[in-house]
Amino acid sequence: MRTTSIVVAGLASCALSSAEYDYKPDVTSEALQELITIEDLMAGSQDLQDIADANGGNRAFGGAGHNATVDYLVKTLEETGGYEVSTQAFVELFSAATVELSVGGTEYAGSYMTYGPSGTAGASLIKVANFGCNATDYPAEVSGNVAFISRGTCDFRVKATSAKAAGAMGTIIYNNVPGSLAGTLGAVGDYAPTIGIDQDDGQAILAQLGSGTVSADLLVDAISENRTTWNVVAETKEGDHDNVLTLGGHTDSVFAGPGINDDGSGTIGILTVAKALTNFKVKNAVRFLFWSAEEYGKLGSFHYLRTLNGTISGNQTEVSKIRAYLNFDMIASPNYVLGIYDGDGSAFNLSGPAGSAKIERDFEKFYESKEKPHVPALFSFRSDYAAFLENGVPAGGLFTGAEVLKTEEEARLFGGEAGVALDANYHQAGDTVDNLSEEAFLLNTQSIANSVAMYAMSWEGIPKVNATIAKRDAHLHRHHAARDLGHTHEHLSGPCGASTLLK
């Protein structure tokens, strides 16, 4: 059912009659939560797993697995009969590669940094000082050799560009936190062939470098071409379409695995709520958004806002109808925490637009009502909420953690194992249906249902968008976050030293 333009699916045939709609009860949190079951969530997750298994083990942008995911979502949403369903096509540069790496005669598993060029390099490995963010970090010996750079402080693109400018024939970026390293250079640029490796391999290579000169051989065989992909949009047929609740998650995985937590969990969580919501009446329209190409730099969500009546260029007519955006990217991490985006800025001094504090507090009240702990998560502008924040839309959401290690305090609060990644399978082949926390998955999807029921009936405490002020403030916050945090997911210190999360 995919198309290359926005198409409304079968409206006349499945529209509710006035009598049918009037018969439905108003949505309430309790009633909507009752319809959310772990059986449905796991069945939906298995559907995504089956799609990945049938299409090379992933659901990545530009590939058959993601296209099949789009078809699955459109079909499922159309069958409910309660939504105007459309696909939004857009074209972006697809980039993928196979890589080979050996250092000192030992082979290592490297990851392609998307948008990097093809090429080979065989030369000495030269350690770069600090984090490779400044030209002065690169010794003269880098020229004609392979640069070895730690992750941290600045974007991968800055490191790769600086290495090439220093004359490097190739670049290896090693993780500075446990886990694998897969990322994007953000856009085509002037880079040498670039590969990412995990922290353990990075430390092993650093030990070799301490013993003298080490040779490195790397190969990147990349393809880059424009490919069409699709966002999926489903809006309730009923409700006030000038006062819309939006919520979303991304539908693409990385190439390394099926992405059943990242972000199959968010996808299935909001899809399950969407199906349940058709049993009720709403006062305010609810728009479910399923994003493509998040893993390539949040391309789907930014395309949507950019084309929503020209909002990025200043026309706020359509965006002003959006009263709030809720983001769900990884809500079933196996060694989870219950993270809530810090809308009021009390943990990180990076607040969202007016109304974001109310959204955060409403999420907090839900977990407190269930006698569950929660921790703040930073608006780092590294998930699909970024485009909404930059357009002044109040935002919030949930996040259960990626590759960073669980702290002792988090283990005390949430259980699980301290010193182990919140999701040890993040961006890897092990991100499967077998490695989800069912407890977190069910609880967080019930939390989604609670917020949907609340805002579908009332916007009390959440003002309309003041586009000029909120957009300006979001722009400043984004640059503050980028300056202070670099390109990483990590723990930060919140109030009283509390451990907090960002994504």
C-alpha positions as CSV (number, residue, x, y, z in Angstrom):
1,M,0.0,0.0,0.0
2,R,3.0,2.3,-0.1
3,T,2.8,5.3,-2.5
4,T,5.1,8.0,-3.6
5,S,2.8,10.8,-2.4
6,I,0.5,11.4,0.5
7,V,-2.5,9.3,0.0
8,V,-5.6,9.0,2.3
9,A,-6.6,5.4,2.5
10,G,-10.2,4.3,2.0
11,L,-12.0,7.0,3.9
12,A,-15.5,6.6,2.6
13,S,-15.6,2.9,3.0
14,C,-14.5,2.8,6.6
15,A,-15.9,6.1,8.0
16,L,-17.9,5.8,11.2
17,S,-21.5,6.9,11.1
18,S,-22.6,9.5,13.6
19,A,-24.7,6.8,15.4
20,E,-21.7,4.5,15.7
21,Y,-19.4,7.2,17.0
22,D,-22.0,8.5,19.5
23,Y,-22.4,5.0,20.9
24,K,-18.8,4.9,22.0
25,P,-17.8,6.1,25.5
26,D,-15.4,9.0,26.0
27,V,-11.9,7.8,26.4
28,T,-10.6,7.5,29.9
29,S,-7.1,6.5,31.1
30,E,-8.4,3.5,33.0
31,A,-10.4,2.1,30.2
32,L,-7.7,2.7,27.6
33,Q,-5.0,1.1,29.8
34,E,-7.2,-2.0,30.3
35,L,-7.0,-2.7,26.5
36,I,-3.2,-2.7,26.6
37,T,-1.8,-6.3,27.0
38,I,1.6,-7.7,26.9
39,E,0.3,-10.4,24.6
40,D,-0.6,-7.8,22.0
41,L,2.7,-6.0,22.4
42,M,4.8,-9.1,22.0
43,A,2.7,-10.3,19.1
44,G,3.4,-6.9,17.3
45,S,7.1,-7.2,18.2
46,Q,7.2,-10.7,16.7
47,D,5.6,-9.3,13.5
48,L,8.5,-6.8,13.2
49,Q,11.0,-9.6,14.0
50,D,9.5,-11.7,11.2
51,I,9.8,-8.8,8.8
52,A,13.5,-8.4,9.6
53,D,14.2,-12.1,9.4
54,A,12.6,-12.3,6.0
55,N,14.6,-9.3,4.7
56,G,18.3,-9.8,5.6
57,G,18.0,-9.4,9.4
58,N,17.2,-5.7,9.6
59,R,14.5,-3.0,8.9
60,A,16.9,-0.2,7.9
61,F,16.0,2.8,5.8
62,G,16.4,2.2,2.1
63,G,15.9,-1.6,2.4
64,A,13.2,-4.2,1.9
65,G,12.8,-4.7,5.6
66,H,11.8,-1.1,6.2
67,N,9.5,-1.0,3.2
68,A,7.7,-4.1,4.5
69,T,7.4,-2.4,8.0
70,V,5.7,0.6,6.3
71,D,3.3,-1.7,4.5
72,Y,2.5,-3.6,7.8
73,L,1.7,-0.3,9.6
74,V,-0.5,1.0,6.9
75,K,-2.5,-2.2,6.6
76,T,-2.9,-2.5,10.4
77,L,-4.0,1.1,10.8
78,E,-6.4,0.9,7.9
79,E,-8.0,-2.2,9.3
80,T,-9.0,-0.4,12.5
81,G,-11.4,1.9,10.4
82,G,-10.8,4.8,12.8
83,Y,-8.0,6.7,11.1
84,E,-7.2,8.8,8.1
85,V,-4.1,6.9,7.1
86,S,-1.5,8.3,4.7
87,T,2.1,7.8,3.7
88,Q,4.5,10.6,3.1
89,A,7.2,9.9,0.6
90,F,10.6,11.6,0.6
91,V,13.9,10.9,-1.0
92,E,17.2,10.8,0.9
93,L,20.7,9.7,0.3
94,F,21.1,6.0,1.2
95,S,24.5,5.0,2.4
96,A,25.8,1.5,3.4
97,A,29.0,-0.4,3.3
98,T,31.0,-3.5,4.1
99,V,34.1,-3.0,6.1
100,E,37.3,-4.9,7.0
101,L,39.8,-4.0,9.6
102,S,43.0,-5.4,11.0
103,V,45.5,-3.8,13.4
104,G,48.9,-5.4,14.2
105,G,47.8,-8.5,12.4
106,T,44.6,-8.9,14.5
107,E,41.3,-8.7,12.8
108,Y,38.6,-6.5,14.4
109,A,34.9,-6.1,13.8
110,G,34.4,-2.5,12.6
111,S,31.2,-0.5,11.8
112,Y,30.6,1.7,8.8
113,M,30.1,5.4,9.6
114,T,27.3,6.3,7.2
115,Y,28.1,8.8,4.4
116,G,31.8,7.9,4.6
117,P,33.5,7.1,1.3
118,S,34.9,3.8,-0.1
119,G,38.6,3.3,0.1
120,T,41.5,1.4,1.5
121,A,44.3,2.3,3.8
122,G,47.4,0.4,4.9
123,A,49.8,2.4,7.1
124,S,50.9,3.1,10.6
125,L,48.2,3.8,13.2
126,I,48.7,7.2,14.9
127,K,46.9,8.1,18.1
128,V,45.2,11.5,18.0
129,A,45.3,13.7,21.1
130,N,42.3,14.5,23.2
131,F,39.1,13.8,21.2
132,G,40.3,14.9,17.7
133,C,38.0,17.9,17.7
134,N,40.7,20.5,17.0
135,A,43.4,20.7,14.4
136,T,46.0,20.9,17.1
137,D,45.0,17.4,18.3
138,Y,46.6,15.9,15.2
139,P,50.4,15.3,15.2
140,A,52.3,15.7,12.0
141,E,52.7,11.9,11.8
142,V,49.0,11.5,11.0
143,S,49.7,12.6,7.4
144,G,50.0,9.6,5.2
145,N,48.9,7.2,8.0
146,V,45.7,6.1,9.8
147,A,44.2,8.4,12.6
148,F,43.1,6.7,15.8
149,I,40.5,8.9,17.6
150,S,38.4,8.5,20.7
151,R,34.7,9.2,20.6
152,G,33.5,12.2,22.6
153,T,32.9,16.0,22.7
154,C,32.3,16.7,19.0
155,D,30.4,15.0,16.2
156,F,31.9,12.1,14.2
157,R,31.8,14.4,11.2
158,V,34.2,16.9,12.8
159,K,36.7,14.1,13.7
160,A,36.6,12.6,10.2
161,T,36.9,16.0,8.5
162,S,39.8,17.0,10.7
163,A,41.6,13.7,10.2
164,K,41.4,14.1,6.4
165,A,42.6,17.7,6.7
166,A,45.6,16.5,8.6
167,G,46.4,14.1,5.8
168,A,45.1,10.9,7.2
169,M,44.6,8.0,4.7
170,G,42.0,6.5,7.0
171,T,40.2,7.1,10.3
172,I,39.3,4.7,13.1
173,I,37.0,6.1,15.9
174,Y,36.9,4.0,19.1
175,N,34.1,4.1,21.6
176,N,34.7,5.8,25.0
177,V,31.9,3.9,26.7
178,P,31.1,0.2,26.7
179,G,29.5,-1.2,23.6
180,S,29.8,-1.1,19.8
181,L,30.1,2.1,17.9
182,A,27.9,2.7,14.8
183,G,27.0,6.2,13.7
184,T,26.7,8.7,10.9
185,L,28.9,11.4,9.6
186,G,25.7,13.3,8.9
187,A,26.2,14.1,5.2
188,V,28.6,13.5,2.4
189,G,31.9,15.4,3.0
190,D,35.6,15.4,2.5
191,Y,36.6,12.3,4.6
192,A,39.0,9.5,4.4
193,P,37.5,6.0,4.8
194,T,36.1,5.9,8.4
195,I,35.4,3.0,10.7
196,G,34.0,2.8,14.2
197,I,35.0,0.1,16.8
198,D,33.9,-0.8,20.3
199,Q,35.5,0.2,23.6
200,D,37.1,-3.1,24.3
201,D,38.8,-3.3,20.9
202,G,39.8,0.3,21.2
203,Q,41.5,-0.4,24.5
204,A,43.3,-3.5,23.1
205,I,44.6,-1.4,20.2
206,L,45.7,1.4,22.6
207,A,47.7,-1.2,24.5
208,Q,49.4,-2.3,21.3
209,L,50.3,1.3,20.5
210,G,51.9,1.6,23.9
211,S,54.5,-1.0,22.8
212,G,55.5,0.8,19.6
213,T,54.5,1.3,16.0
214,V,51.4,-0.7,14.9
215,S,50.2,-1.2,11.3
216,A,46.6,-0.8,10.3
217,D,44.8,-2.1,7.2
218,L,41.2,-1.1,6.6
219,L,38.8,-1.4,3.7
220,V,35.4,0.4,3.2
221,D,33.3,-0.7,0.3
222,A,30.4,1.8,0.3
223,I,27.4,2.6,-1.9
224,S,25.6,5.9,-1.9
225,E,22.4,6.6,-3.8
226,N,19.1,8.4,-3.5
227,R,16.3,6.2,-2.3
228,T,12.6,6.8,-1.6
229,T,11.3,6.1,1.9
230,W,8.0,6.8,3.8
231,N,6.7,8.3,7.0
232,V,3.3,6.9,8.0
233,V,0.6,9.3,9.4
234,A,-2.6,8.2,11.0
235,E,-5.1,10.8,12.5
236,T,-8.3,10.1,14.2
237,K,-11.3,10.8,12.0
238,E,-13.1,12.4,15.0
239,G,-12.0,15.1,17.4
240,D,-10.9,18.7,17.0
241,H,-8.3,18.8,14.1
242,D,-7.2,22.3,15.1
243,N,-6.0,21.0,18.5
244,V,-4.1,17.9,17.8
245,L,-2.1,15.6,20.0
246,T,0.8,14.1,18.1
247,L,3.0,11.1,19.2
248,G,5.6,9.1,17.4
249,G,8.4,6.6,17.2
250,H,10.8,5.6,14.4
251,T,10.3,2.6,12.2
252,D,13.8,2.0,10.9
253,S,16.5,-0.1,12.5
254,V,20.3,0.0,11.9
255,F,21.7,-2.4,9.4
256,A,23.3,-4.5,12.1
257,G,20.1,-5.9,13.5
258,P,16.3,-6.0,13.5
259,G,15.8,-3.1,16.0
260,I,13.0,-4.6,18.0
261,N,13.7,-2.3,21.0
262,D,15.3,0.5,18.9
263,D,12.7,1.4,18.0
264,G,10.3,-1.5,17.4
265,S,9.2,-1.0,21.0
266,G,8.1,2.6,20.4
267,T,6.5,1.7,17.1
268,I,4.5,-1.2,18.5
269,G,3.7,0.7,21.7
270,I,2.0,3.5,19.9
271,L,0.4,1.2,17.3
272,T,-1.2,-0.8,20.1
273,V,-2.5,2.4,21.7
274,A,-3.8,3.5,18.3
275,K,-5.8,0.3,17.9
276,A,-7.2,0.5,21.4
277,L,-8.2,4.1,21.0
278,T,-10.7,3.3,18.2
279,N,-13.0,2.0,20.9
280,F,-13.6,5.5,22.3
281,K,-14.6,9.0,21.5
282,V,-12.1,11.8,21.7
283,K,-12.5,15.6,22.0
284,N,-9.1,16.4,20.4
285,A,-7.8,14.7,17.4
286,V,-4.9,12.3,17.9
287,R,-2.2,11.9,15.2
288,F,0.1,8.9,15.3
289,L,3.4,9.4,13.5
290,F,5.7,6.6,12.4
291,W,9.1,8.1,11.3
292,S,11.5,6.8,8.7
293,A,15.3,7.3,8.6
294,E,15.8,8.4,12.3
295,E,19.0,6.4,12.3
296,Y,20.3,8.5,9.5
297,G,19.8,11.7,11.4
298,K,16.1,12.1,12.2
299,L,15.4,12.6,8.5
300,G,11.7,11.6,8.6
301,S,10.6,13.9,11.4
302,F,12.5,16.9,10.1
303,H,11.1,16.3,6.6
304,Y,7.6,16.2,8.0
305,L,7.9,19.5,9.9
306,R,9.7,21.1,7.0
307,T,6.9,20.2,4.6
308,L,4.0,20.8,7.1
309,N,2.9,23.9,5.3
310,G,6.4,25.3,5.2
311,T,6.9,25.5,9.0
312,I,10.7,25.5,9.0
313,S,10.7,28.5,6.7
314,G,8.4,30.4,9.1
315,N,4.7,29.6,8.2
316,Q,3.3,28.2,11.5
317,T,-0.3,27.7,10.3
318,E,-0.3,23.9,10.5
319,V,2.2,23.5,13.2
320,S,0.2,25.8,15.5
321,K,-2.6,23.2,15.4
322,I,-0.2,20.7,17.1
323,R,-0.7,21.2,20.9
324,A,2.0,18.6,22.0
325,Y,4.3,15.9,20.7
326,L,5.2,12.8,22.7
327,N,8.2,10.7,21.6
328,F,8.8,7.0,22.3
329,D,12.2,5.7,21.2
330,M,13.3,2.6,23.1
331,I,10.8,1.8,25.8
332,A,11.6,-1.9,26.6
333,S,15.3,-2.0,27.2
334,P,16.2,-5.3,29.0
335,N,18.2,-3.7,31.8
336,Y,15.9,-0.7,31.9
337,V,15.4,2.5,33.8
338,L,12.2,4.5,33.5
339,G,13.4,7.7,32.0
340,I,11.1,10.8,31.4
341,Y,12.3,13.7,29.3
342,D,13.1,16.7,31.4
343,G,10.5,19.1,30.2
344,D,10.9,21.6,33.0
345,G,14.7,21.7,32.8
346,S,15.1,21.1,36.6
347,A,17.7,18.3,36.0
348,F,19.7,19.8,33.1
349,N,18.7,23.4,32.8
350,L,17.5,22.5,29.2
351,S,13.7,22.9,29.3
352,G,11.2,22.3,26.4
353,P,8.7,24.9,25.2
354,A,5.9,26.1,27.5
355,G,3.8,23.1,28.3
356,S,6.7,20.6,28.4
357,A,6.9,20.8,32.1
358,K,3.2,19.8,32.4
359,I,3.8,16.8,30.1
360,E,6.8,15.7,32.2
361,R,4.8,16.1,35.4
362,D,1.9,14.1,34.0
363,F,4.2,11.2,33.1
364,E,5.7,11.4,36.6
365,K,2.3,11.2,38.2
366,F,1.5,8.1,36.3
367,Y,4.6,6.2,37.6
368,E,4.0,7.5,41.1
369,S,0.4,6.2,40.9
370,K,1.9,2.8,40.1
371,E,4.4,3.2,42.9
372,K,7.2,3.0,40.4
373,P,10.4,5.1,40.4
374,H,11.5,7.3,37.5
375,V,14.5,9.4,36.5
376,P,14.9,12.4,34.2
377,A,16.2,12.1,30.6
378,L,17.8,15.0,28.7
379,F,16.4,16.7,25.6
380,S,19.7,16.2,23.8
381,F,18.1,16.7,20.3
382,R,19.1,13.2,19.3
383,S,15.7,11.7,18.7
384,D,12.6,12.7,16.7
385,Y,11.3,15.2,19.2
386,A,14.1,17.6,18.0
387,A,12.1,18.9,15.0
388,F,9.1,19.6,17.3
389,L,11.2,21.4,19.9
390,E,12.7,23.5,17.1
391,N,9.2,24.5,16.0
392,G,8.2,25.5,19.5
393,V,5.9,22.5,20.2
394,P,5.6,21.3,23.8
395,A,7.2,17.9,24.0
396,G,7.9,14.9,26.2
397,G,8.3,11.2,26.2
398,L,9.9,8.1,27.6
399,F,13.3,6.4,27.2
400,T,14.5,3.2,28.9
401,G,18.2,3.5,28.0
402,A,20.7,2.4,25.4
403,E,24.4,1.5,25.6
404,V,25.4,3.2,28.9
405,L,25.9,1.2,32.0
406,K,23.4,0.9,34.8
407,T,24.6,2.6,38.0
408,E,24.3,1.1,41.5
409,E,21.6,3.7,42.3
410,E,19.6,2.7,39.2
411,A,19.9,-0.9,40.1
412,R,18.6,-0.1,43.5
413,L,15.6,1.8,42.0
414,F,14.7,-0.5,39.1
415,G,16.4,-3.8,39.7
416,G,18.6,-5.3,37.0
417,E,22.4,-5.4,37.0
418,A,24.7,-2.5,37.8
419,G,27.7,-2.2,35.5
420,V,25.8,-3.7,32.6
421,A,24.4,-1.7,29.6
422,L,20.8,-0.7,29.9
423,D,20.5,-2.3,26.5
424,A,23.5,-4.5,25.7
425,N,22.1,-5.2,22.3
426,Y,21.8,-1.6,21.2
427,H,22.5,-1.2,17.5
428,Q,23.5,-4.9,17.3
429,A,22.1,-8.2,15.9
430,G,20.9,-9.1,19.4
431,D,18.2,-6.4,19.4
432,T,15.5,-9.0,18.9
433,V,12.1,-10.0,20.3
434,D,13.9,-12.2,22.8
435,N,15.7,-9.3,24.4
436,L,12.9,-7.0,25.5
437,S,11.8,-6.3,29.1
438,E,8.2,-7.2,29.1
439,E,7.7,-5.4,32.4
440,A,9.0,-2.1,31.1
441,F,7.2,-2.6,27.7
442,L,3.8,-3.1,29.3
443,L,4.2,-0.3,31.9
444,N,5.4,2.2,29.4
445,T,2.7,1.5,26.9
446,Q,0.1,1.9,29.6
447,S,1.8,5.2,30.4
448,I,1.4,6.2,26.7
449,A,-2.3,5.3,26.9
450,N,-2.7,7.4,30.0
451,S,-1.2,10.5,28.3
452,V,-3.2,9.9,25.1
453,A,-6.5,9.6,27.1
454,M,-5.7,12.7,29.1
455,Y,-4.8,15.0,26.2
456,A,-7.4,13.6,23.8
457,M,-10.0,15.1,26.2
458,S,-8.3,18.2,27.6
459,W,-5.4,20.6,27.1
460,E,-5.6,22.0,30.6
461,G,-2.2,23.3,31.6
462,I,-0.7,23.2,28.1
463,P,-0.9,26.5,26.3
464,K,-1.1,26.9,22.5
465,V,2.2,27.3,20.8
466,N,3.8,30.8,20.9
467,A,5.9,30.0,17.8
468,T,8.3,33.0,17.8
469,I,9.4,32.7,21.5
470,A,9.4,28.9,21.7
471,K,11.2,28.4,18.5
472,R,13.9,30.9,19.5
473,D,14.4,29.2,22.9
474,A,14.4,25.7,21.4
475,H,17.1,26.9,18.9
476,L,19.3,28.2,21.8
477,H,18.8,25.0,23.8
478,R,19.7,22.8,20.8
479,H,23.0,24.6,20.4
480,H,23.7,24.5,24.1
481,A,23.1,20.7,24.1
482,A,25.3,20.1,21.1
483,R,28.1,22.2,22.5
484,D,28.1,20.6,25.9
485,L,27.3,16.9,25.0
486,G,28.8,16.1,21.7
487,H,27.6,13.1,19.8
488,T,26.9,10.4,22.4
489,H,24.4,8.8,24.7
490,E,25.6,9.0,28.3
491,H,24.8,9.4,32.0
492,L,25.0,12.9,33.4
493,S,24.7,14.2,36.9
494,G,21.4,15.6,37.9
495,P,20.1,17.2,41.1
496,C,21.9,16.0,44.2
497,G,24.2,13.8,42.0
498,A,21.3,11.7,40.7
499,S,22.1,9.7,37.6
500,T,20.2,10.7,34.6
501,L,19.9,9.8,30.9
502,L,20.0,11.3,27.6
503,K,19.2,10.2,24.1
